[in-house]
Amino acid sequence: MNYILFDGPSRNSLLPFTYTRPVADIRVGILTIRQKWEAYLHASTSTITENYLSAKYPLIESSENILISSSVLPNKTLTDHIIKLSQGQAILKGDTIIAYFTNSANKEFDLKEYKVISFDEELIEINHTWDIFSKNDLAIAEDFNFLTQGKKSQLIPDSVNVIAPENIFIEEGAKIQFSTLNASTGPIYIGKNSEIMEGCVIRGPFALCENAVVKMGAKIYGATTVGPFSKVGGEVNNSVLFGYSNKGHEGFIGNTVLGEWCNLGADTNTSNLKNNYAEVRLWDYQSERFAPTGLQFCGLMMGDHSKCGINSMFNTGTVVGVNANIFGSGYPRNFIASFSWGGSSGFTTYLTKKAFEVAEVVMARRSLEFGSQDRAILEHVFEITKKYRKA
């Protein structure tokens, strides 16, 4: 069977992260959504997404396809339902389309043409940016159970202080010494070739992905995910780093999501609670205004390739677009457009020529190429976000 993950209506609610990737390639828990589906289905997937992303994330269509909403995280029961789908059948949860069988992937879904199978069990759905951190505890637990089933952890070194070692899994090549791991509050997953340096204190749920590093003396509260090749230090609470991003120094981030290739300068701090304890409002790209989240705790949402200088400060509920460069004293505004350059005193346009020079250097440090597809995607993002830049 040919499986295709489609963005669906939540795509715009997940900006700025979906400016540069399909919904399926968002990381929540230990794995990306795509990695989860491919592991459960034992099959590769392709994507229906925005046209400008399709060169990097192409659609592969067959005569028989099952389309699956990328906003929904898999579990065994749902997967069993999906692999049994046949022509003319669709799975819905309430009014939400979960999956359907079709001979034409590009044909618009028409409910009248399908026999509906209702799915009433609880699912983890990622429909808003804040779902990435607020549902990360559930996603880590699901991924942990799935990835470690039937596998044996590497031994926990004697120098490590441990609470609830049965909830800790260490992959091959991981290094950890003279730190404290408390998995009584949720599982702790330490990925392949990752490292936890000396003096760290970590409470689960926590996921350290492949080749990621926790720097000396870090204090990490769950539910936190440090994506592949990322580095964290200082204090981190309930945050998700997609991958290749660094918060390597002292400072606090909480209830925060960082895309890929982000870098927070030393002593960067984010507020995740308003002084009046009021509900946090976030910039909404659909309505082009600030909208309620229903949350009391919400920090920073930062898109791919964005960076900030030392001693940066972010107000509660700040949204930073793609490829922004922020520096200087004081608090910048709560919405910073993609390709912005500046800080609290104002912003100018961060021209693509300069931004791409940085991207080339940064990616080369990880032995990766800033290729033509990446360049084309960011050039498109630059154009479609012009209206948000005042200069």
Secondary structure, 3 states (H helix, E strand, C coil): CEEEEECCHHHHHHCCHHHCCCHHHCECCCCEHHHHHHHHHCCCEEEECCHHHCCCCCCCCCCCEEEEECCECCCHHHHHHHHCCCCCEEEEECCEEEEEEECCCCCCCCHHHCEEEECCCCCCECCCCCHHHHCHHHHHHHHHHHHHCCCCCCCCCCCCEEECHHHEEECCCCEECCCEEECCCCCEEECCCCEECCCCEEECCEEECCCCEECCCCEEECCEEECCCCEECCEEECCEEEECCEECCCCEEECCEEEECCEECCCCEECCECCCCCCCEEEECCCCEEEECCCCECCEEECCCCEECCCCEECCCEEECCCCEECCCCCCCCEECCCEEEECCEEEECCHHHHHHHHHHHHHCCCCCCCHHHHHHHHHHHHHCHHHCCC
